[in-house]
Amino acid sequence: MNKLLFDLSQKCRTWLVENPGPDGRKKIAAHLEQLLTDQDAIDSLVPITAGERDLLYQDPDLGFCILAHNYPGPKTAPPHDHGPSWAIYAQVRGETEMCEYDLLQQATDDTPGKVTVNKTYQMRPGDAYVYDEGVVHAPTRTEPTSLLRIEGTDMSKVKRLRYEQI
């Protein structure tokens, strides 16, 4: 682990221990916005050679993960939340159009939930957004993009429910 990643992981850990709810996450997002103004930090944390989901760090006690994402071309995700967890998306390269949704009908294991668009915005390099538990959102990328993401837990191991936009 390089020094920059180590420092970021320790700052995240400190803020999440001191402020385990949304306030700690907001501190992390604000730090990411400042950190991602530094090209050396960008190249170190999210090298252009990173894959679509590279786990950089997972905290052994709190469980949060720091990930690098590079998408070589267009990519759209359906509306989703992070189940019992949260996530912070920090745009590194390119742009992402993000939609956030209002929940109209809760999803179940057998039936997708129903959502409608609440707001849409562009994420540009240096922007960082917190998606707390239950916030349904969907990113659309039309060109190559990169982002740094911090999840409250390793989402690759969490079963998620499906949502449909109406």
C-alpha positions in Angstrom: 0.0 0.0 0.0 1.4 3.4 -1.0 1.7 6.2 1.5 -1.2 8.2 0.0 -3.6 5.3 0.2 -2.4 4.6 3.7 -3.0 8.2 4.8 -6.5 8.2 3.1 -7.5 4.9 4.8 -6.4 6.2 8.2 -8.3 9.5 7.8 -11.4 7.7 6.7 -11.0 5.4 9.7 -10.6 8.3 12.1 -13.6 10.2 10.7 -15.9 7.2 10.7 -15.0 6.3 14.3 -15.4 9.9 15.5 -18.6 10.4 13.4 -20.0 7.0 12.4 -23.0 8.5 10.6 -23.5 10.9 7.7 -21.2 13.6 9.3 -18.2 11.3 9.0 -19.0 10.5 5.4 -19.3 14.2 4.6 -15.9 14.8 6.0 -14.5 12.0 3.8 -16.2 13.5 0.7 -14.9 17.0 1.4 -11.4 15.5 1.8 -11.7 13.6 -1.5 -12.7 16.8 -3.4 -9.5 18.5 -2.1 -7.3 15.4 -2.7 -8.5 15.0 -6.3 -7.2 18.4 -7.3 -3.7 16.9 -7.1 -2.7 15.0 -10.3 -0.1 13.0 -8.5 -2.8 11.8 -6.0 -5.1 10.9 -8.9 -2.5 8.9 -10.7 -1.5 7.1 -7.5 -5.0 6.2 -6.3 -6.7 5.6 -9.6 -4.1 4.8 -12.2 -5.4 4.6 -15.8 -4.5 0.9 -15.7 -6.9 0.1 -12.9 -9.8 -2.2 -13.8 -13.6 -1.6 -13.4 -13.5 -2.5 -9.7 -10.1 -2.7 -8.0 -10.3 -3.1 -4.3 -7.5 -0.9 -2.9 -8.1 -1.3 0.8 -10.6 -2.8 3.2 -10.6 -1.8 6.8 -10.2 -4.9 9.0 -12.3 -3.5 11.8 -14.9 -1.1 10.3 -15.2 -3.0 7.0 -15.2 0.1 4.7 -13.6 -0.3 1.3 -11.6 2.0 -0.9 -12.0 1.2 -4.6 -10.6 2.4 -7.9 -12.9 2.2 -11.0 -11.9 2.8 -14.6 -14.6 2.4 -17.3 -13.0 2.3 -20.8 -16.2 3.2 -22.6 -19.9 3.9 -22.0 -21.5 2.2 -19.0 -24.9 2.6 -17.4 -26.1 1.0 -14.2 -29.8 0.5 -13.3 -31.3 2.3 -10.3 -29.8 0.8 -7.2 -29.0 1.4 -3.6 -26.3 0.0 -1.4 -28.6 -2.2 0.7 -27.6 -1.7 4.4 -24.5 0.3 3.5 -23.5 3.7 2.0 -21.1 4.8 -0.7 -19.1 7.9 -1.6 -18.5 8.4 -5.3 -15.6 10.7 -6.2 -15.2 11.6 -9.9 -11.6 11.4 -11.1 -11.7 11.5 -14.9 -14.5 12.1 -17.4 -18.1 12.8 -16.4 -20.9 10.8 -15.0 -24.6 11.7 -15.2 -26.2 10.7 -11.9 -29.9 10.3 -11.3 -31.3 10.1 -7.8 -34.8 8.6 -7.3 -37.8 8.8 -5.0 -38.9 5.4 -3.8 -42.6 4.7 -4.7 -42.7 1.0 -3.8 -40.2 -1.0 -1.7 -38.4 -3.8 -3.4 -38.7 -7.4 -2.1 -36.7 -10.5 -2.9 -39.3 -11.4 -5.6 -40.4 -8.0 -6.9 -38.4 -5.0 -8.0 -39.1 -1.8 -6.3 -40.6 1.2 -8.2 -38.8 4.5 -8.4 -39.1 7.8 -10.1 -36.4 10.4 -10.9 -36.0 13.1 -8.3 -33.0 14.9 -9.7 -30.2 14.5 -12.3 -26.8 16.1 -12.2 -23.3 15.9 -13.8 -20.4 14.6 -11.7 -17.2 16.2 -12.9 -13.6 15.6 -11.9 -13.1 16.6 -8.3 -16.8 16.1 -7.3 -17.6 13.8 -4.5 -21.1 12.7 -3.4 -22.4 10.7 -0.5 -25.1 8.2 -1.0 -26.4 7.2 2.4 -28.3 4.0 3.1 -31.4 3.6 1.0 -30.6 6.4 -1.5 -31.5 5.0 -4.9 -29.3 6.3 -7.7 -28.1 5.3 -11.2 -24.9 6.5 -13.0 -24.6 6.9 -16.8 -21.2 7.2 -18.4 -21.0 8.0 -22.2 -17.2 8.2 -22.4 -14.3 6.7 -20.6 -14.4 7.6 -16.9 -12.6 6.9 -13.6 -13.7 7.3 -10.1 -12.6 6.6 -6.5 -15.4 5.0 -4.4 -15.6 4.3 -0.7 -18.2 1.8 0.4 -19.3 1.2 4.0 -18.8 -2.6 3.3 -17.7 -4.7 0.4 -20.7 -4.5 -1.8 -19.6 -7.4 -3.9 -20.7 -9.6 -1.0 -24.1 -8.0 -0.4 -27.3 -9.2 -2.0 -29.1 -6.2 -3.4 -32.7 -5.7 -4.4 -33.7 -4.5 -7.9 -35.5 -1.3 -8.8 -37.4 -0.2 -11.9 -37.9 3.4 -13.0 -41.5 4.3 -13.8 
